[in-house]
Amino acid sequence: MTPEPVPVWERPLGEAPYFVLDLETSGFSPVRDKILSVACATFSGWRSEPDESFYAIVRHDDIADVPPHIWELTGLTPQAVRDGEPLEAALRRALELGAGRVWVAHHVRHDLGFLQRATDALWRLRLRPIAMDTAVVAQVLARAARPLTLDEACEWLGIPVVGRHQADADVRMTAAVWRKEMELCGRLGLQTVKDVIDWVSARATG
């Protein structure tokens, strides 16, 4: 008989399949604000290069409500957004890449909030990924009072900050942060994805 596959959350950290995600949005509210760009990449275990990656600027015709500082922060332009890819096509491709993998994001609740709002509106789809928040993992490992920003996590772990607030660059930095965090978790005796999730959940505050 063929043995049952090991669930992703029970696989060793260095063998699990990962899906690293970042969204750039026009604000913090999934109800009021827009997804402006989507970036993601899949990794196998410790690999530093992605197996597959995807990046799309999302099309919006009405962008009058996008605050001016968002254009400056993200490097996106109104014209690029008007010429972007339909949200449905961008999310369909991202979700295809994320299927069967551990999702990894920095401040994952922000990304999942926007994704859940969109997938519910498009397809009545509920998202239930196994998700790892590198901000909270960094908080617990560093014994910080709150989750670390991506800039702070990169500085703490010695990772260069390049292209911050551009979704594809943030995905690369988040993946690098997670690889460093995996090493530190392994030194503590945490062996699987579930070990890390349980350990962090028991210690995170704020």
C-alpha positions in Angstrom: 0.0 0.0 0.0 1.1 3.6 -0.7 1.7 5.4 2.5 -0.4 8.4 3.3 1.3 11.7 2.5 2.6 13.6 5.5 0.5 16.8 6.1 2.5 20.0 5.3 2.3 21.1 9.0 3.9 17.9 10.1 6.9 18.0 7.7 10.3 19.0 8.9 10.9 22.8 8.4 13.6 22.1 5.8 11.4 19.9 3.7 8.0 21.7 3.8 6.7 23.5 0.7 6.2 27.2 1.2 4.2 29.9 -0.4 5.5 33.4 0.3 3.0 36.2 -0.3 2.8 40.0 -0.2 0.1 42.5 -1.3 0.4 46.2 -1.7 -2.9 47.9 -0.9 -4.3 51.4 -0.9 -4.9 51.3 2.9 -5.5 49.0 5.8 -9.2 48.2 5.4 -10.2 45.2 3.3 -13.7 46.7 3.1 -12.8 50.2 1.9 -9.3 49.8 0.3 -8.0 48.2 -2.8 -5.4 45.5 -3.7 -2.9 47.3 -5.9 -0.4 44.5 -6.5 0.1 40.9 -5.8 3.4 39.0 -5.5 4.1 35.5 -4.4 6.8 32.8 -4.8 7.0 29.1 -3.9 10.0 27.6 -2.1 11.0 24.1 -1.2 12.6 23.9 2.2 15.9 25.7 2.5 16.1 26.7 -1.2 17.1 30.4 -1.6 15.8 30.6 -5.2 12.0 30.2 -5.8 10.6 27.3 -7.6 8.0 29.6 -9.2 7.1 33.3 -8.7 4.4 35.6 -9.8 3.8 39.4 -9.7 1.0 41.4 -11.0 -0.2 45.0 -10.8 -4.0 44.9 -10.3 -6.2 46.9 -12.6 -8.5 49.6 -11.2 -10.3 52.2 -13.2 -11.4 54.3 -10.3 -8.3 55.3 -8.3 -9.4 58.7 -7.0 -9.5 57.3 -3.4 -5.9 56.1 -3.5 -3.9 58.4 -1.1 -1.0 60.2 -2.7 1.5 58.8 -0.3 0.7 55.3 -1.4 2.0 56.0 -4.9 5.2 57.3 -3.5 5.5 54.5 -1.0 4.9 51.6 -3.4 6.5 53.1 -6.6 3.3 52.3 -8.4 1.7 54.8 -10.7 -1.9 55.6 -11.6 -1.3 54.6 -15.2 0.3 51.3 -14.3 -2.8 50.4 -12.2 -5.2 51.4 -14.9 -3.2 49.1 -17.3 -3.0 46.3 -14.8 -4.2 42.7 -14.7 -7.8 41.9 -13.6 -8.0 41.0 -9.9 -9.7 37.7 -10.6 -6.9 36.6 -12.9 -4.2 37.7 -10.5 -5.7 36.0 -7.5 -6.5 32.8 -9.4 -2.8 32.5 -10.4 -1.7 33.2 -6.8 -4.1 30.7 -5.3 -2.9 28.0 -7.7 0.6 28.5 -6.6 -0.4 28.5 -2.9 -2.4 25.2 -3.0 -1.1 22.5 -0.7 1.7 24.8 0.8 2.4 26.6 4.0 1.6 30.2 3.5 4.3 32.7 4.8 3.8 36.4 5.0 4.9 39.4 7.1 1.8 40.6 9.1 -0.2 37.8 7.5 -3.5 38.9 8.8 -3.3 42.0 6.7 -2.8 40.0 3.5 -5.3 37.3 4.4 -8.0 39.9 5.3 -7.7 41.5 1.8 -7.6 38.1 0.1 -10.5 36.7 2.0 -12.6 39.8 1.1 -11.7 39.4 -2.6 -12.2 35.6 -2.8 -15.5 35.8 -1.0 -16.7 38.4 -3.4 -15.4 36.7 -6.5 -16.1 33.0 -5.8 -17.7 32.7 -2.3 -14.4 31.0 -1.4 -13.3 30.6 2.2 -9.5 30.6 2.7 -8.1 28.2 5.3 -4.4 28.1 4.8 -1.8 26.9 7.2 -0.2 30.3 7.7 3.1 31.5 9.3 3.5 35.1 10.2 7.2 36.0 10.1 6.5 39.2 12.0 5.2 37.3 15.0 7.9 34.6 14.8 10.4 37.4 14.9 8.7 39.0 17.9 8.9 35.8 19.9 12.5 34.9 18.8 13.7 38.4 19.6 11.7 38.6 22.7 10.2 41.9 21.5 7.2 43.6 22.9 5.4 43.6 19.6 5.6 42.0 16.1 8.6 43.4 14.2 8.2 45.3 11.0 9.8 43.8 8.0 12.5 46.5 8.1 13.2 45.7 11.8 13.2 41.9 11.1 15.7 42.3 8.3 18.0 44.5 10.3 17.9 42.1 13.3 18.7 39.1 11.0 21.3 40.9 8.8 19.2 40.9 5.6 19.6 43.8 3.2 16.5 46.0 2.7 16.1 46.6 -1.0 12.9 47.8 -2.8 10.8 48.0 0.4 7.1 48.3 -0.1 7.3 46.8 -3.6 5.4 43.5 -3.4 7.9 41.4 -5.3 10.8 42.8 -3.3 9.0 42.3 0.0 8.4 38.7 -1.0 12.1 38.1 -1.5 12.9 39.7 1.9 10.1 37.8 3.7 11.4 34.5 2.3 14.9 35.4 3.5 13.5 36.3 6.9 11.7 33.0 7.1 14.8 31.0 6.2 16.8 32.7 9.0 13.9 32.1 11.4 13.8 28.4 10.5 17.4 28.2 11.4 16.8 29.8 14.8 13.7 27.7 15.5 15.7 24.5 14.6 18.4 25.5 17.2 15.6 25.6 19.8 14.6 22.0 18.9 11.5 22.9 16.9 11.4 20.5 14.0 8.1 20.9 12.1 5.9 23.7 10.9 3.3 22.7 13.6 6.1 22.9 16.3 6.8 26.5 15.3 3.1 27.5 15.1 2.3 26.0 18.5 5.5 27.4 20.1 4.9 30.9 18.8 1.1 30.9 19.5 1.9 30.1 23.2 4.3 33.0 23.5 3.2 35.8 21.2 1.7 38.9 22.8 0.2 42.1 21.5 
